[in-house]
Amino acid sequence: MEINIKTLQVTAVEAAVNVDANTTATVQEEVSALLVQPVTVIEMAGDVDSNTAPEVQKQVLPLVQPDSKILLDMTKVPYMSSAGLRLLLSLYRLVVSQNGQLLLVGVAEEIKDTMSITGFLDFFKTSDTLDSGLKALNVELQVLPT
């Protein structure tokens, strides 16, 4: 199991803003004044089972802070046992208790099916890509000048 942790600086986006030709200038002013905040992206690669779940839990749970936004990138996770599902539920409970947001990205169909059958999928927001995950959290990735 390989775990990579990144913190992205993002800008919060107002979800209810409607953009048309008449409001573009106003919307740009609003966006530039919004808070820049971090999103923690946790990339996992490999199976999450009874052998790997304790190490994942040891590395991931301490990342949860009050009001944190976490994207768990599971695009390289082909298999998850019940130990992995327990880990996801523990992470979900901790994030919710800290008023944070958790989103799963790139969940394999087999894992999604298992999560759906067990009712676990109802607890989580999911997304197919990192970009759509950021949009689901109402944030935009900042492009830093080079």
Backbone torsions as a table, in degrees:
resi	resn	phi	psi	omega
1	MET	NA	127.0	176.6
2	GLU	-114.0	135.2	179.6
3	ILE	-127.2	124.2	174.6
4	ASN	-116.1	133.6	-177.6
5	ILE	-119.8	128.2	178.5
6	LYS	-129.3	148.2	172.0
7	THR	-115.0	120.9	179.0
8	LEU	-101.0	138.1	172.4
9	GLN	-88.2	125.8	-176.9
10	VAL	-131.5	163.1	176.2
11	THR	-111.5	129.6	178.2
12	ALA	-66.7	143.3	-179.2
13	VAL	-119.7	135.4	176.4
14	GLU	-68.6	124.1	-176.6
15	ALA	-72.4	-27.7	-172.7
16	ALA	-95.7	8.7	-178.2
17	VAL	-79.0	125.2	175.0
18	ASN	-99.6	130.1	-177.3
19	VAL	-107.9	127.5	170.4
20	ASP	-142.4	-177.2	-175.3
21	ALA	-61.1	-29.2	-177.1
22	ASN	-83.7	-19.5	-174.1
23	THR	-113.1	4.2	-175.8
24	THR	-56.3	-47.3	-178.5
25	ALA	-62.2	-41.9	179.8
26	THR	-64.3	-44.0	-179.2
27	VAL	-62.4	-42.2	179.7
28	GLN	-61.6	-39.5	178.1
29	GLU	-64.7	-41.2	-179.7
30	GLU	-64.4	-45.0	-177.8
31	VAL	-64.0	-40.5	-177.9
32	SER	-66.7	-19.8	-178.4
33	ALA	-94.7	-3.9	-176.4
34	LEU	-78.6	159.6	-174.9
35	LEU	-69.9	134.8	171.9
36	VAL	-88.8	130.4	-176.6
37	GLN	-141.5	156.8	-179.4
38	PRO	-85.6	149.1	169.1
39	VAL	-123.3	127.9	178.8
40	THR	-90.7	122.6	177.2
41	VAL	-106.7	121.0	179.6
42	ILE	-111.1	112.3	179.0
43	GLU	-97.3	123.3	178.2
44	MET	-112.4	144.1	177.3
45	ALA	-137.8	126.5	-179.9
46	GLY	113.5	176.7	-179.7
47	ASP	-73.3	143.4	172.8
48	VAL	-110.8	105.5	-177.3
49	ASP	-137.2	-167.6	-176.6
50	SER	-64.4	-22.3	178.5
51	ASN	-81.5	-33.9	-173.7
52	THR	-102.8	-25.3	-175.5
53	ALA	-57.5	-41.0	179.7
54	PRO	-61.4	-39.3	179.2
55	GLU	-68.7	-40.7	176.8
56	VAL	-60.4	-46.7	-179.7
57	GLN	-59.8	-42.0	-179.2
58	LYS	-62.9	-34.1	-178.4
59	GLN	-87.5	-31.9	-170.9
60	VAL	-90.8	-45.1	-175.2
61	LEU	-57.7	-38.3	178.8
62	PRO	-65.5	-13.4	179.8
63	LEU	-76.3	-16.1	-177.2
64	VAL	-75.6	122.9	178.5
65	GLN	-125.6	164.1	176.4
66	PRO	-54.9	134.5	178.4
67	ASP	61.9	21.4	-178.3
68	SER	-73.4	152.9	174.4
69	LYS	-117.6	121.2	-174.9
70	ILE	-125.1	128.7	171.6
71	LEU	-108.0	120.4	177.9
72	LEU	-100.8	104.0	-177.1
73	ASP	-83.5	109.5	-176.5
74	MET	-110.1	20.9	-176.8
75	THR	-63.4	-22.6	-179.4
76	LYS	-109.1	23.5	177.2
77	VAL	-109.6	101.4	-177.5
78	PRO	-81.7	-21.7	-174.8
79	TYR	-143.7	140.7	175.8
80	MET	-140.3	123.9	178.3
81	SER	-86.2	-176.7	177.5
82	SER	-62.8	-28.3	176.1
83	ALA	-64.7	-37.7	176.5
84	GLY	-67.8	-38.8	177.4
85	LEU	-64.5	-39.9	176.3
86	ARG	-62.4	-39.6	177.2
87	LEU	-60.7	-45.8	178.7
88	LEU	-61.0	-41.9	179.9
89	LEU	-65.8	-40.6	176.9
90	SER	-62.1	-43.3	178.7
91	LEU	-63.5	-43.9	178.6
92	TYR	-58.9	-48.9	-178.4
93	ARG	-61.2	-41.0	-179.8
94	LEU	-66.9	-44.2	179.8
95	VAL	-61.8	-46.5	-179.5
96	VAL	-63.2	-39.7	-179.9
97	SER	-66.5	-20.7	179.0
98	GLN	-101.4	15.0	-179.0
99	ASN	58.0	33.3	179.8
100	GLY	-99.2	-173.9	177.9
101	GLN	-129.6	139.4	179.1
102	LEU	-128.4	133.2	178.6
103	LEU	-134.8	133.3	178.0
104	LEU	-96.1	131.9	-178.1
105	VAL	-115.5	135.0	171.8
106	GLY	65.7	39.5	-179.4
107	VAL	-72.0	128.2	179.3
108	ALA	-60.5	147.0	-177.5
109	GLU	-56.6	-40.3	-179.7
110	GLU	-63.0	-40.8	178.8
111	ILE	-69.3	-41.3	177.7
112	LYS	-60.0	-42.2	179.2
113	ASP	-60.9	-46.0	178.9
114	THR	-62.1	-43.6	179.4
115	MET	-64.7	-36.3	179.3
116	SER	-67.8	-46.4	-179.0
117	ILE	-62.1	-39.1	-177.9
118	THR	-83.7	-8.1	-179.2
119	GLY	87.4	-1.8	-178.8
120	PHE	-67.3	-32.4	-175.8
121	LEU	-62.4	-26.9	179.8
122	ASP	-64.0	-23.4	-178.6
123	PHE	-79.8	-20.5	-167.3
124	PHE	-115.0	145.7	164.4
125	LYS	-85.1	140.4	178.6
126	THR	-129.6	159.1	179.5
127	SER	-150.6	153.3	-179.9
128	ASP	-82.1	-32.1	-175.7
129	THR	-131.1	163.3	177.0
130	LEU	-62.3	-43.4	179.6
131	ASP	-60.1	-46.4	179.9
132	SER	-69.6	-28.5	175.3
133	GLY	-65.8	-42.7	176.8
134	LEU	-62.8	-41.0	177.7
135	LYS	-63.6	-38.3	179.2
136	ALA	-65.0	-28.1	176.4
137	LEU	-87.3	4.3	-179.3
138	ASN	60.2	43.2	176.7
139	VAL	-131.7	159.2	176.0
140	GLU	-126.1	139.0	176.9
141	LEU	-68.7	133.1	178.1
142	GLN	-82.8	136.0	174.3
143	VAL	-96.0	116.8	-178.6
144	LEU	-87.1	140.5	178.5
145	PRO	-65.6	144.9	-180.0
146	THR	-103.2	NA	NA
